[in-house]
Amino acid sequence: MIRIGIVGTSSISERFAEAVGVVDGVEVCRVASRDEERARAFAEKIGAPGIALGLEGLLDAGDVDAVYLASPNSAHVAQAQTVLDAGIPVLVEKPATLTAPQWEELVGRAAARGVVLLEAMRSAYDPGLAAVADLLPRLGTVRRVSLRYEKRSARYDHVLAGEQTNIFDPALGGSALRDLGVYPLHALVQLFGVPRAVQGVRIGIASGTDGLGSALAAYDGFVADIAWSKITDTALSSEIQGEGASLRIDAIDAPRVLEVTPRGGDVEVVRVEAHENVMVGEVERFRDAIGGADIRADQERTTATLRLVDALLAEPLR
């Protein structure tokens, strides 16, 4: 049994603990927080048997086989370095780092120590994205790819009220691109590889980061447009257009309803069966990686995605 310690007490940590509960071979053993009362309350909420004061306390506990980091984005690198140096496998919530060079340094550190390092990009291990990949040959030559993730955050109201909040705080690595834009970008890389070039526009908000944006990626023979937002909602789906058919995707982060429309033909609906907790796949992959599965391709996709993010962040806010 792989005993996992959780760093962070947010809602995503709760969903992660629920996912661990349905995956064989893993369990949550401790919750770490600098606030003992908060750690104890969260541990009781998710049914974890133990707590720890901070990351150091977690690593010193002696009963932690692996660590899941769900701390603010800006804390990931230093915490991951500490965990890796302790020789303990680490799963880092996306985005794993703020820049691609930071991730490459962590990958090198993990390799030198023979320790597992994996980004918790849940969509990469979702059966829906695998179903999309399986349907691509039916589209013929792909000419246009349009992927989007646009969902208004309730915490945007805090920004509108003149307050700062973690997910929109640039000092903590907060950004709509980093939080939601990485999903379509990672899916793009996973499905089609690395584009030849990418350009984008990010719209700034009062907190000092981007609230939404769009990007255009160039491939040989087709173009891809990416959209993300944490300040607006959309009724639009993602879509892949081929010369022979088009494929409509209800949600790129967790595809469940896929519609294939052949040129001049009727729509065929493909429904994807998956666990209701969308984090199950990443927990299974982390378990398998600790068991010896080769995750070099996983790490390379994270590198490629972060390089795209770096390129888009290099453009000034509009």
C-alpha positions in Angstrom: 0.0 0.0 0.0 1.4 3.4 -1.0 0.7 5.9 1.8 0.3 9.5 0.4 0.6 12.7 2.4 -1.3 15.7 1.1 0.1 19.2 1.3 -2.8 21.7 1.1 -6.4 21.8 2.4 -8.3 23.2 -0.6 -11.2 21.7 -2.4 -8.9 20.1 -5.0 -7.2 18.2 -2.1 -10.6 17.0 -1.1 -11.3 15.7 -4.6 -7.9 14.1 -4.7 -8.5 12.3 -1.5 -11.8 11.0 -2.8 -10.1 9.7 -5.9 -7.4 8.0 -3.8 -10.3 6.3 -2.0 -11.4 4.5 -5.1 -8.0 3.5 -6.5 -6.4 0.2 -5.4 -3.0 0.2 -3.8 -3.0 3.8 -2.4 -4.3 5.6 0.6 -4.1 9.0 2.2 -2.2 8.8 5.5 -1.6 12.4 6.5 -2.6 16.0 5.8 0.0 18.8 6.2 -0.7 22.4 6.9 1.2 25.1 8.8 -2.1 25.6 10.8 -2.5 22.6 13.0 -6.3 23.2 13.6 -6.8 23.5 9.8 -4.9 20.3 9.2 -6.9 18.4 11.9 -10.2 19.6 10.6 -9.4 18.7 7.0 -8.0 15.3 8.0 -11.2 14.6 9.8 -13.2 15.7 6.8 -11.5 13.3 4.4 -10.9 10.5 6.8 -7.1 10.8 7.0 -5.6 9.2 10.1 -2.8 11.7 10.7 -1.7 15.3 10.3 1.7 17.1 10.1 2.8 20.6 10.7 4.1 21.8 7.3 6.0 19.9 4.7 8.9 19.3 7.0 6.7 17.6 9.5 5.2 15.4 6.8 8.6 14.2 5.6 9.7 13.5 9.1 6.7 11.5 10.0 8.2 8.2 8.8 5.0 6.8 7.4 4.7 8.8 4.1 5.6 6.9 0.9 4.6 9.7 -1.5 3.5 13.3 -1.5 0.7 15.2 -3.4 1.4 19.0 -3.6 -1.7 21.1 -3.8 -0.2 24.3 -2.5 -0.2 27.7 -4.3 1.6 27.6 -7.7 4.4 29.8 -6.5 5.3 27.2 -3.8 5.6 24.2 -6.0 9.2 24.3 -7.0 10.8 24.7 -3.5 8.4 22.1 -2.0 9.0 19.6 -4.9 12.8 20.1 -4.5 12.5 19.3 -0.8 10.4 16.2 -1.4 12.7 14.9 -4.1 15.8 15.5 -2.0 14.2 13.4 0.6 13.9 10.5 -1.9 10.1 10.6 -1.9 7.9 10.4 -5.0 5.9 13.6 -5.7 2.7 14.4 -7.6 2.5 18.2 -8.2 -0.8 19.8 -9.0 -0.9 21.6 -12.3 0.7 23.8 -13.3 3.6 22.0 -11.8 5.9 25.0 -12.0 5.7 28.6 -13.2 8.2 28.1 -16.0 9.4 25.3 -18.3 13.1 25.7 -17.0 11.9 25.2 -13.5 10.2 22.0 -14.5 13.2 20.8 -16.4 15.4 21.3 -13.3 12.9 19.2 -11.2 12.9 16.5 -13.8 16.7 16.4 -13.8 16.8 16.4 -10.0 14.2 13.5 -9.9 16.2 11.5 -12.4 19.5 12.0 -10.5 17.8 10.7 -7.4 15.8 7.9 -9.0 12.5 9.4 -7.7 9.2 9.7 -9.4 8.0 13.2 -10.4 4.7 13.7 -12.1 2.4 16.6 -12.9 -1.2 16.1 -11.8 -2.6 17.0 -15.2 -5.9 15.1 -14.8 -7.1 15.5 -18.4 -4.0 13.7 -19.7 -5.2 10.5 -18.0 -8.9 10.9 -18.7 -10.6 8.2 -20.9 -12.4 11.0 -22.8 -9.2 12.4 -24.3 -8.2 8.8 -25.3 -11.5 8.5 -27.0 -10.9 11.7 -28.9 -7.5 10.4 -30.1 -9.2 7.1 -31.2 -11.6 9.1 -33.4 -9.1 11.3 -35.1 -8.5 8.8 -38.1 -12.1 9.1 -39.0 -11.8 12.8 -39.6 -9.4 12.6 -42.6 -6.8 15.3 -42.9 -7.1 17.6 -40.0 -7.3 21.3 -41.0 -8.5 23.2 -37.9 -8.4 22.5 -34.2 -10.4 24.7 -31.8 -10.0 23.9 -28.1 -11.4 25.9 -25.2 -11.9 26.0 -21.5 -13.9 29.0 -20.3 -15.6 29.0 -16.9 -16.3 32.0 -14.8 -14.8 31.7 -11.3 -16.9 32.8 -8.3 -13.8 34.3 -6.9 -13.7 36.9 -9.7 -16.4 38.7 -7.7 -13.6 39.3 -5.1 -11.5 41.0 -7.8 -14.4 43.1 -8.9 -14.8 44.2 -5.2 -11.2 45.3 -5.1 -9.9 42.3 -3.2 -7.1 40.0 -4.0 -7.5 36.2 -4.2 -5.0 33.4 -4.7 -6.1 32.2 -8.1 -5.9 35.7 -9.5 -2.9 36.8 -7.6 0.2 37.1 -9.9 2.5 37.0 -6.8 1.3 33.4 -6.2 1.4 32.4 -9.8 -2.3 33.0 -10.3 -3.5 33.3 -13.9 -6.4 32.1 -16.0 -3.8 30.8 -18.5 -2.1 28.7 -15.9 -5.3 27.6 -14.2 -7.5 26.8 -17.2 -5.6 27.5 -20.4 -3.2 24.7 -19.6 -5.9 22.1 -20.2 -6.5 22.9 -23.9 -2.8 23.5 -24.4 -1.8 20.2 -22.9 -4.5 18.4 -24.9 -3.2 20.0 -28.0 0.3 18.7 -27.4 -1.0 15.3 -26.4 -3.1 14.9 -29.5 -1.0 16.6 -32.1 2.5 17.2 -30.8 4.3 20.5 -30.4 3.3 23.4 -32.7 5.8 25.2 -34.9 4.8 28.5 -33.4 2.3 30.1 -31.0 1.1 33.6 -30.5 -1.6 34.9 -28.2 -3.4 37.8 -26.5 -4.2 37.9 -22.8 -6.7 40.3 -21.3 -5.7 41.7 -17.9 -7.9 42.3 -14.9 -7.6 44.5 -11.8 -5.7 41.8 -9.8 -2.7 42.2 -12.2 -3.0 38.9 -14.1 -4.9 37.6 -17.2 -8.6 36.9 -16.8 -9.0 35.4 -20.3 -7.1 35.0 -23.6 -6.7 33.3 -26.9 -3.8 31.8 -28.8 -3.1 30.7 -32.3 -0.8 27.7 -32.9 0.7 26.8 -36.3 1.2 23.2 -37.5 2.2 21.9 -40.8 -1.1 21.7 -42.7 -3.5 23.0 -40.0 -4.0 25.7 -37.5 -5.2 25.5 -33.9 -6.9 28.2 -31.8 -7.0 28.0 -28.1 -9.4 30.0 -25.7 -9.4 30.2 -22.0 -11.3 32.3 -19.4 -12.0 32.5 -15.7 -14.1 35.7 -16.0 -16.7 34.6 -18.6 -18.7 31.4 -19.4 -19.3 29.9 -22.8 -21.9 27.6 -24.4 -19.4 26.7 -27.2 -17.7 23.3 -27.5 -14.3 22.4 -28.6 -14.0 21.1 -32.2 -11.6 19.3 -34.5 -12.3 19.8 -38.2 -11.0 17.3 -40.8 -11.5 17.2 -44.6 -13.8 14.1 -44.1 -15.6 14.9 -40.9 -15.7 17.1 -37.8 -15.5 16.1 -34.2 -17.3 18.1 -31.5 -16.1 17.8 -27.9 -18.3 18.8 -25.0 -15.5 19.6 -22.6 -11.8 19.4 -23.4 -10.8 18.8 -19.7 -13.1 15.8 -19.4 -14.7 14.8 -22.7 -17.9 12.8 -22.2 -20.1 13.5 -25.3 -18.3 13.4 -28.7 -20.2 14.1 -31.9 -18.7 12.9 -35.2 -20.3 14.5 -38.3 -19.1 13.1 -41.6 -19.2 15.4 -44.6 -22.7 15.2 -45.9 -23.6 12.5 -43.3 -25.5 12.2 -40.0 -24.2 13.0 -36.6 -22.9 10.0 -34.6 -22.8 10.5 -30.8 -20.1 8.7 -28.8 -20.6 8.7 -25.1 -17.6 8.2 -22.9 -17.9 6.2 -19.6 -15.7 7.4 -16.8 -15.6 7.7 -13.1 -17.4 10.8 -11.7 -14.2 11.9 -10.0 -12.1 13.2 -12.8 -8.9 12.8 -10.7 -8.9 9.0 -10.6 -6.8 8.7 -13.7 -3.9 10.8 -12.4 -3.9 8.8 -9.1 -3.7 5.6 -11.1 -0.9 6.9 -13.2 1.0 8.1 -10.1 0.6 4.7 -8.5 1.8 3.0 -11.6 4.8 5.3 -11.9 5.9 4.5 -8.4 5.5 0.8 -9.4 7.9 1.4 -12.3 5.9 2.7 -15.3 7.9 4.8 -17.7 6.7 8.5 -17.3 9.3 10.2 -19.5 6.7 11.0 -22.2 4.4 12.4 -19.5 7.2 14.7 -18.3 8.1 15.8 -21.8 4.4 16.8 -22.5 4.5 18.9 -19.3 7.7 20.5 -20.6 6.2 21.2 -24.0 3.0 22.7 -22.5 4.9 24.9 -20.1 7.0 26.2 -22.9 3.9 27.3 -24.7 2.6 28.9 -21.5 6.0 30.7 -21.2 5.7 32.0 -24.8 2.2 33.3 -24.1 3.1 34.9 -20.8 5.9 36.8 -22.5 3.3 38.9 -24.4 2.1 41.9 -22.4 -1.4 42.0 -20.9 -3.9 43.9 -23.0 
